[in-house]
Structures are given as C-alpha cells and as structure tokens.
Amino acid sequence: MFHERQELWNKQKRLTPEKMALARIVLQQVRDGADVLKTLRQHPLPGGGYLNKAAVVSAYQELVASGELAEDARLLERIRMKPVRTLSGVTTVTVLTKPYPCPGKCIFCPTDVRMPKSYLPDEPGAMRALQHEFDPYEQVRSRIAALQNVGHPTDKIELLILGGTWSAYKRSYQEWFIKRCFDAMNNNPAVEAGNLETCLPGELAAAQAENENAAHRNVGLVIETRPDEIDQKELAWLRYLGVTKVQMGAQSLDDRILEMNKRGHNVERTRQAVALLRAAGFKIVLHWMPNLHGATPQTDREDFARLWQGFCPDEIKIYPNQLLANAELYEVWQRGEYRPYTTEELIDLIADIKPDIPRYCRVNRVIRDIPSTNVVEGNKRTSLRQDVFAEMARRGTRCRCVRCREIRQRDVTHGALELHDLTYMAGQAEEHFISFDTEHDGLAGFIRLSLPGPDSPNTGLDDLHGAALIREVHVYGQSLPVGAESQGAAQHIGLGTHLLEKAEELARERGFARMAVIAAIGTRKYYLNRGFQRGELYLVKDL
C-alpha cells in the first residue's frame, strides 16, 4: 500500500518540460545568491501562477539523480520547504499507537473511540495515523518519504511515539510497534506473517543492530506515559526498547488541583518518577496545564514556579486546558463550575512566566494543535506562541530557554564560541548543562551531565553503578546528512567531541571512575568511536 502511494506521488510531482525549464532558471539564480521566494515571483508560469518551492525541490532532486547537477547542501537548504522542521539538528517523525484503554480518568481528556486517549482524529499527526490505520511501518515510511519530497534530510530521525499512556499497552505490542518502526527506518519491506502484533525473540535486537548503519538512523526515541507507571522494571524495559526520552503529564504540581481533575496520582509520585528517570539517564519532558478545573491565573503562576524546585525538566510542553465537548469537564462547565481563560488571559499568563524558564530547559510547545472547531469556549487560537512573543516584545522581555536561543541557520566558528557550565540540583543529582554559546547568547550545542548523589534513587541497572551520566548531547543548526559538511555549520566543527571531553573532565574531578551514556540506537557508533564500550543497556567508559 505504501509503495503504491509513493509511486503515485512520484508521478504527480514530476515536472512538465515547461516547469522544469523555469525551475532550472530559479535554481541557478538562487545558487548565485538570489532569494528563492523573490525569484519565484519574478518568473511566473506561462499560463499564469508561479512555481512553488516543492516544484523547485523536485527539480533539484531530478537534476541530481540524472547527474546534471552536483549535490549542493547549501542550495537545498535555501529551497527546502519549512526548513524550521530540521533546524534543531534532527528530523522528527511522529507516529501514534492504536486506540487502547488508558488507566487515567482525567476530566479534561477527550474521548474518541477512533483514537488513543486524549487525541482527536482531526489533529494533524492523528489524521496521518488514522489514514494508515495506526500501522507503525506505514506511518514511518510515509512520513520519511514526505519529508524527503520537500527537501529535508532524513538520515537522523528522532522517533516520537504518541498515543496516551505508552506503559499501559501490552509489552508484546510495544516491542512489535518499535520493531516495525525500525524496519521502516531500515528500509526493510513491509512483509510479515499476518498481523499478530508480536515479535519473535531477538527480532527487535536485530532491527536495532541493523539501524546502527542504516540510511535513516534513529538518534532519539520518545514515548509518553504517566508518572505512576515509572518504576525500576519500567526503566529497564524502556532501555531494552531503545527509549531515550520520556514525556510525562505532570499537568499540575498542586495536589488539590490534581484531585479535582481526577488525575489519579499526587505530586510526590511525579517527583519520584522524575528522579528515577533522571537517575537512569533519560531526558525528561513534562507537560504542564494551566486553566485546569480549580485553578486561576494567579495559582497557575505559583504552580509554574514549582517546576524548577527539584523537578527541573529538560523540556516542557505548555498545554493550556481546552474545553472539549467529549470530555467530562464539559459537564462541569455546563453546571457553571468551570470557566475557560480567554485568549488575552492566556497570553498575559504565559508572557509572565516564559522569561523565568531556566536556560537548561526547552519549551517545545505552548498549546496543543487541536483545531478550533473542537473548542467549545475559551481560547481557540493555535498561534498562541506567536501571540506570546508579540506581547513579550511589547513588554521588552525575552525568553532564554533552549529553543529561543538555538542558532538555527546562523554560521558559527569554534573560536567565536564561549563554553559555559550551568550547575543546578535536581532529583538528588548535581546537573551540569554545559554549553557552547555565541557572544549574542545563541546556543550552538550542549551536553547534559548528571552526577548522582548518595541519595539518588536506585535504578537497579548494573551499567549505572557508580557512573556519571551523559543524558544528552545536542549540536544545533540545520540537520545535515551523516558525513556531509557545510562551512560554518555547528554540527560539523567538533563541538560534540569537545563537550564530551569537558564532561569527562568534570566527572573525574568529582571522583567518578566510570561514565555511562544513554545512547540512541543510531548514535551508538558515534560514542563507540570515542572510547565507549557496549554495556547491557547503556554505553560505558572507564575514566
């Protein structure tokens, strides 16, 4: 099915001779320094209208394939559609698990029998999953093909698995689902005996080993779950699957609010889960929801400040509660017991709290991508991030989170960067956010080094005994293919190696004799080439 759709797409995107001739002119002028959008407007099509960027990308790909044009990473960077998708250094591919019961009873969560809990069928990622009947192979292959067709590199894939509470699914389904995702990244054919949603012993490990050298390497694997699902056994299972980052719904750090919204766990359980995940080296993403039942803008301001008191997530998603007709909260609203914030109240709230976000944290989102037609009352704008930035600009304030400081397309040189070490305590561990920054506070790259303390939770993982932990290494700038180079690109001036050396130096100074890294499958060789060895679930190195 996937290959039939791909062939149809390839036929549809092939350019007519007239469009190809015009695309050649555009490509030449852009390569000579012209702006792509202005150039397209200067060369209208004979019958009216203009070429779009997708057509120019298609022409580039055809000319490179025929040998008429040499590969030119800079040219492709300038003509690709939506370049921001890969400006963080990796290409994210999002897939959804099938509809399945969730242990939670949260009153704000929408319920739709066609979707996993909390998702709606007209959200962009959910629509793609529904189209492919939640088949993991088809979702990954089609998304990679779509990204390639608009000019994005797809050799470094962060796999983002959504669908409610991952840990609630049967483990046989989890293993099968991830194995099929790896099959898709490995370009293995979509052939299997029936649809048993299960793996034979060793199949996942074989797919992971193949991915270490695949065309589409997995450089990050993300799942989402609940704090009350995290324990020692879950840590080991997630590492077996290859997971490197965990998203959890904290929602609120006020026990009264959690109880009113039937969250099913308390704040202490969230604190324990975060500490366990940190001690196991995972990158931690917390979801935080203003405007829950029982909250006010002022209590939300106070609640947000608690995120940085021991929890200290690496990334956050700010998801303002949205009133949906298929959630239990709708009945509370009908009784007059709940009031959604207005758009103006939300903008004012987020503009107040965003400047206080620490430099080590990245804000991934400030609102769910739920179409406004589903929202009964309250804010319906999905452009809330832009609205908040406009308000902050009016106030003369700024956010210094990781996302707001990424260098993106700006060129850098090693000599123009400054090395900084931001140290903070979280989950009984001494955390180091070691970064290379530009003179104007742009973030070129960083490493997260975690030094467990005597009171850090016991993970039960032998690889981590007495070890300092590298939880993340990230170098920013436009994602480039493995082995490719681009003058001034941060990803290719050795920043990652220098950050590793600094982390090792700090760990030795603090008395650690070993170091472990929570390496994604596709990054194993990077660390193996830098002195690490294979452990049971981590890569390890004697200092």
N, C-alpha and C positions, 0 to 999 in steps of 0.2 A: 504493500500500500504506500509506504513512504517513498520507495523508488519510483513508483508511477507518478506520484505528485511532484517529485523532484524533476522528472523528465518533462512533465507538463510545464513546470515553472521555467525550466531551461529553454523550452521552445518559445514561451511567451516573452522572455526577456531578450531574445536575440534581436539585434537591431537591424532595421532596414538599411540598405546601402546609403540612403539619404541621411539617416540619423547617424550612421557610422562615420560618414564624411564630416558631419558637423562636430561629432564627438572628438574626432582627430584634431580639429582646429582648437577646440576647447582644451584638450589635454596639453597641446603644445603651448598654448598661451599661459595656462596655469603653471606648467613646468618652468616657464620663463619668469614667473613671479606674479602673474595676474591673480586677482581674487576670483574664486570659482563662481560665486553667485553673480557678480557683476558681468563676468564673461558669458555666462549662460544667457543673461538678459540682453547682451549685445549681439547675440546670434540666434534670432528667432527661427523657428522651423518654417519652411516654405509655405505650408498650408495654414500657418498660424500656431500660436503657442510656443512653448520652449522645451528644450530637453530638461529633464530633471537629473539630480545627482545620481540616482540609481542607474540611469542610462549611461552616464559617464563612467561609473564604476564598472558596468557591464562591458563597455567598450575597452576599458583598460584591461580587464581580465581576458577578453578575447585576443587583444593585441599581444599580451604577454604570452598567452598559450600558443599563439602562432609563431612566436619568435620575432615578431616585427618590432616589439618594444621590450626593452630590458626592464626587469623588475626595479621599481623605484619606490622605496618605502616612504620617502618624503612626499612624493606625488600622491600616492594612495592615501596618506594621512590627510592631505588637503581636500581630497574629493569625496572621502567616505561619508556616508550618511550617519547622523547622530554620533559624532566622534566621542561625545562625553561618555558613551556606554563603556568604552575601554580606556578612558583616560586615567583610571585608577591603577593601571598596570596589569589588570587581568580582565578576562571576558566572563561575565556571569551568565550561566544558563539555569533558568528556573524551571522546576518540574513539580507537579503535585501528585500526592498519593491518592488512592481511590477513596470514595466515601466510606467512613468507618466510625463506629461509636466513639465518643470522647468521654473520659471519666469525669470531666468537668460539667458543672451545671450553671455556669455563669449567666446572669440575667441579660448581659449586654451582647451575648454571642448570637449571631443569626443562625438559623437552622434551615437548610435546604437539602432535601433528600438526594439531590443530584450531586452534591458537593461534600468534601470533608468539612467537619465542623468549623464554623467561623468564616467560611468562604462563600462568595456568591458567584453564580455562573457567568455574570457579565463583567467580572473583573478581568483585565487583560490576560494575566497568566492563567487564570482559571478557565477562560474561554479556550485557550490553546490546549489545556489539559483535557477538557471536555471533548474537543474536536478529535483528539487522539485516544479517546476512551480511557484516559489515565495510564496508557501503556508507557512505561518509562523509556523503553528503547525509542519508540516513535517520537516522544516528546523531545528527547535529547538530540536525535538525528535531525529532526525538522528545524529545531532552534539553531543548531550549528550551521545547517545549510542556509537558513535565512540570514544569519549574521555574515556568513561568507559572501552571500549575494549582494550585500550592501557594503562590502569592503573591509570588514573587521577581521583582524587576526583571531584565529580560534585554536591556537596551539596551547594556550594556557587557560584552562577552564576552571572557574570556581563553580561547583555544582551546588545549587541552593534548592534543597528539598523542603517544600511547604506541604501543609495539609493537616493542621491542627496538632494533635499530640502524637509525635512520632513513636514515642515509647509505648503507646497503647496498642499499636499494631502487633500482630503475631511476628515473632522473630524470624520465622521462615519467610514471611512476606518481606520483611525489612531486608534480609540478606539477598533474596531474589531481586527485589527492586533495585538495590545498589549494583548488583552484578549486571543487570540489564543496562543500567546507565553506563557502566564501564564498557560493556560490549559496544554500545553506541559510540563512545569516545574512542574505542579501539578499532572502529570501522569493521567489526565483525558482523556477518549477515544476521538478519533478524529471523533466524530459524531455530525453533526449539520444539521439543516433543510435547505438544499440547500446550495448555495454559495452566500449569499446576501451581504457579507462583511459589516455587520452591527450588532450591539448588541442591546439586549433588555435592558430597564432601569434596572440598578442595577447589571447587569451581570459582568461588569468589577470589581466593588467593591467587589462582592462575590468571584471572582477569586483571587483578591489581598488578601482578608482576609484569604482565604484557603492557600495561599502561605506562610503566616507567620509561618506555621508549616509543610510545605511541605518537601519532600525529596530533592528537588532542589530549594533552596531559592534564590530569586533574591536580590543580595546585591548591585546592581548598574544597572541603566537603562540609556542608552546613545542614543541620537539622533543627527542628523546633519542637520543644517539649515543655512540660510543666516542672516547676521546682520540686514537687512532691514525687516525681518519678526518678530523681537522681540519688543513687547510692553507689557503693563500691562496685557491685556487679554491673550496674549500668555503665560505669566508666570503662570497665574492661570491654564490654560489648561494643560500645561506641568506637573504641580504638580498633577493635577487630574489624569493624566495618570500614574504617578509614576516616572517620569523622574527625575534623579538626576545630570546628566552631559550633557552638550551641546557642541557639536563640531560646529565651525563656520569657514567658509573660509574668513579669513582676506585677504589672498593672498599677499597684499602689503599695506604698510602704506604711500603710495605716491599717491596723487590724480591724478597726471599726468599719472602714470602707470595704475591706475585703469581705467581711462577714455580710454586710448589707447587699453586696453584689454576688453572694453565693460563690465566691472564688474556690473554696474548698481547701485552702491552706492558709497559714498565717505568715507573718513577715519573717519570723525566725526560720521557718522552713526555706524561704527564699535565701536568707543569709547562709544557711548551711549548704544549700545547693551551689551557690556561687563560690563558696570557699572550697568545696570539694572539686568543682570543675577547674578552679584556678590551680589547686594543688596537683591536678592531673595534666596541667599544661594547656587546657582548652582555651580558645578565645571565647569571650563571653559577650553576648548581645542580650540586653534586657529591653523588653517592651514596657513602656510607661504610658498610662492612660489618664489624661486629665478629663474632667467632667463626668466621672463616674457617679453613680447614684450616691448621694450623701456628701459629695464634695462641693466646694465653692472655689472660685478663682484664688482666693487667699489661702485656703487649705492646700490647694494644688501647688502654690508657690513654696509652701513649707514642706510639702511632701517631696517635691523635686530635689530640694536641698539634701534630703536623706540619702539620695542615690550615691552621694560622694562621701558618705560616712561608713566606710567599711565595705560597701558593695563594690563601688568603683568599677563599673562595667567598661569593657574596652570599646564597645559600641552601644548605641541606644537607638531605638525607634520610638518616636513620639507619636502615639496613636490616639488623638482626641476621640473620646467616645462618640459614636454616631448613632442616632435613634433610627432603628430599622423596624419595619412592621412585623418581621418574622422573628423577633427577639422578645423574651419575656419582659424586658424593660419597657416595651411598648405599652403593656398593661399598667405598669407603674405610672407611666406618663399620662395615660388616659384617666387615672384616678387623681391626677393633679399633684403627685408626689415627686415628680422629677421635672427639671427644666433644662433643656439643652442650652449651652452657651451660644451666643450669637457669634458671627464671624468676627466682629470687632472685638469682642471679649477674648476670643481665642488668640487673635493677633497680638493684642495687648499682653496677654499672659505669656505667650511664647517669646515675644520680643523682650520681656522682662527677664526670663530665665536663661535664654540662649547665651548671653555674654558670660554667664557664670560656669559654663561647661568647661571642665579641665582640658588642657592641651593634649592629654593622652587619649581622649575619647573621641570617637567619630559618630556624628549624627547621620544615620543612614536615611531616615525618613522623618517627616513631620506630620504626615497624615496618610491614612490608608487610601489606596487607589480604588475607592468604591464609587461607581457612577452616581451622580447626584440624584438621579431618578429614584434611587432606593432610600434616600434620606427623607424621613418624614418631616422633621423640623430641626432647626439649628443650622450650623454651617454646612454649605453644600459645595464650597469651593475646594477643588483638588489642587489648586495652585497656591496653597497656604504657605509653602516655603518661600515663594517669591514675594508674597504679601508681607511676610515677617521681615524679610531682608529690606524691603522698601521702608517699613516702619523703623527698623533699626538705623537705616541710613538717615532717615529724617531726624532721629534722636541723636545721631552722631556716635552710636555704639557699634561694636562688631563682635562677631563670634570667633573664637580661636580654636575651635575643635579641629580634629584631623581633616575632615572633609573640606572645611573652609580654608585650610592652609595648603592643601595639595598643590604642587607646582603645575600639574596638568601638562599643557603644551609648552611650557617655558623651558628653554635650554638652560643647562647648568654646567659648570665646571667644578671639579673637585676642590680646586684651590679657593673658590669663592664661597664654599660652604663652611658653616661652623658646627662643631659637634657639641651637643647638649645632653645632659643626663638629668632627667626629671625623676625624682625618687619620691615614693609615697607608700604608705602601708595599706594593705587590703587583705582580708581573709587570713590574718596571721602570717602574711608573707611580705617581704620587702620587694616592692616592684620598682623596676627601672625602665623608664621609657627613654631610650637612647636614640637621639635623632640627629640627622643632618639637616640644617636649616639655612636658607638664604639670608642675606642681610636684611631683606624686607619681610622676614618671618614666613617665607614659603617653606613648605615641608617637602623635602626631596626623598627621604627614606627614614625608616626607624626600625628598631628591634625592641621587642618586649621580653625583658629578662625578669624572671621571678625567682627569688631566693627564699625558699620555705624556711619558716622559723620553727622553733621547738614545739610550738603549739599548733602548727599547721595540721589539718586533718590527715588521717592515714588513708591513703588511696588503695592500699593493698596491691599496688603494681610494683613488681620487683625492679623493673627498669629505672624507677624513680628513686630508689633507696639512696639517700644521701646525695642526690643530684640537684644542681641548679637547673632551671628550666628555661628553655627558649620557647616562648609561646607564639611568637610571630616575627617574621622578617618581611618587610614590605618596602619596595622601592617604587616610587611613583613616576608618572609620565605615561604617555601613550604606550599601550601594550605593543611590544614588538615580538616578531616570531623568534623562537628559540634559535640562537646562533646569529641572528641578524644584528646589525649595528646601525646606529644613527648618530651623527655628530651632535654632541650636546645633550643626548638623551640620558636621563638619570639612570635608566635601567641598565646602562652598559658602560658605566665608568667605575665599576668595582665597589660601589657603596655597600652592597650586601656583605662582601667579604670583610671590609673594614669594620662594619657593625658587629659581625661575629667575633672578630678579634678583640674588640673593645669589651664585649660581653664576657668572653673567656677571661680577660684580664681582671674584670671586676669580680667574677666568681672565684678566681684564685685568691684575690685579696681578701675575700670574705671567708676563706677557709674551705671551699668546696673542692673536692678532688675529682668530681665527675660532672658531666653536663649531659642533659637529655634534650632532644628537640622533638616536638610533636609534628613530624613532617607529613605533609600530604603525599599521596602515592607518587604523583608526578614530580615532586621536588626531592625525592629520596636521593637521586644521583647527585644533585647539587651539594647536599650535605656529605654524602659518601666521598665526594671529591675533595672535601675539606676536612678530612680526618675522622669523620664519624663512622661508626660501625652499626650493623643491624643488631638491635636487641629483639625482645619478644614483640613488643608493641610500639616501641619508640626507636629512634636512632640515638646512640650513646657515644660518649667520647671521654677518655681519661684526660684530665688536665695535668 
